[in-house]
Amino acid sequence: MTETDKQDYDMKVDAVQYIDGKEVNRRGFLKSSFITTIGIGAAGMGTYYYSRDIEPAWIDITHIQLSLPRLTAAFKGYRLVQISDLHTDDTWMTATRLAGVVQTVNALNPDLLVITGDYVTWLIPDSADTLSALSKLRAKDGVLGILGNHDHASGADLVTSIVSANNVRMLNNATYTIQRGDQMLHIVGMDDLWPANRGIPAPVWSHLSLLKSLTSSIPAEGTAILLVHEPDFADVATSVNRYALQLSGHSHGGQVQIPFVGPLRVPPLSNKYPSGLYHVGDMVLYTNRGLGMVKPQVRFNCRPEITVFELSPR
């Protein structure tokens, strides 16, 4: 990829922030950030309180402008919103909190919403009731989803059934094409690459034949976007020279990131691309930091995230 090509990818971070669903303007945001920083430096207990109760509720809405090859004029300005790793449970991502997330997402007016896996940490008796909030998500071209490793470990068929009943179209090794007249945008969803959720996962390259099979079903016209839970699959995805963008989650950004060091720990298959925007060959990868958490349920320097992509033709 040339420097000129790289300049086509322009990231912008929105000044509007949300804490527990409440909008904070830029001045309030800067003021609260300053106060938070002073508080963190004051005492260890303040840091613990912040990482347990403040930052996990402080949703970062990241806006990214992407010009993509093969994207046609009909999709200029297309608004694609990504959320990931909800990890519904009975301690943090409860029904009330998820309902607030849904309201925040809907306010972004997405053309398409994608959910890149891990709807649950583990299935609990309240999982179906909690996930029913997804039925209120609104996007012009619908809501698409894939499974994550925790979904598989909890019971892939049951999680798929619950989520599908709430108006999420699941792409478990499937493709979906959005049409504007005779112009097309293709979304390809891969099933999870680490379904056991324990032990050492199979190498990402062991899934190349599956990707080639899915890719062969896509028409030559139109941009193709790949949804896959684990971001390190990007090295494989770019090798087939068909995908302009891969969207992933899985890592939670590590939940705790040390300044100038990075995440303390990330799960397998997210070590290479743990969070944010990457250029992998001629493809763009975005690893979303997710909205939920696994234990220990803290976040530090790694806020939960909703990503908004505004697409344009290259």
Sequence and secondary structure as in RCSB ss.txt:
>XXXX:A:sequence
MTETDKQDYDMKVDAVQYIDGKEVNRRGFLKSSFITTIGIGAAGMGTYYYSRDIEPAWIDITHIQLSLPRLTAAF
KGYRLVQISDLHTDDTWMTATRLAGVVQTVNALNPDLLVITGDYVTWLIPDSADTLSALSKLRAKDGVLGILGNH
DHASGADLVTSIVSANNVRMLNNATYTIQRGDQMLHIVGMDDLWPANRGIPAPVWSHLSLLKSLTSSIPAEGTAI
LLVHEPDFADVATSVNRYALQLSGHSHGGQVQIPFVGPLRVPPLSNKYPSGLYHVGDMVLYTNRGLGMVKPQVRF
NCRPEITVFELSPR
>XXXX:A:secstr
  HHHHHTEEEEE S EEETTEEE HHHHHHHHHHHHHHHHH HHHHHHIIIIIGGGEEEEEEEEEEETT  GGG
TTEEEEEE    B SSSB HHHHHHHHHHHHTT  SEEEEES SBSS  TTHHHHHGGGGG   TT EEEE  HH
HHHHHHHHHHHHHHTTT EE SSEEEEEEETTEEEEEEE   S TT SS    GGGGHHHHHHHHTTS SSSEEE
EE S GGGHHHHGGGT EEEEEE SSGGGSBEETTTEES   TT SSS SEEEEETTEEEEE   S   SS   B
S   EEEEEEEEE 
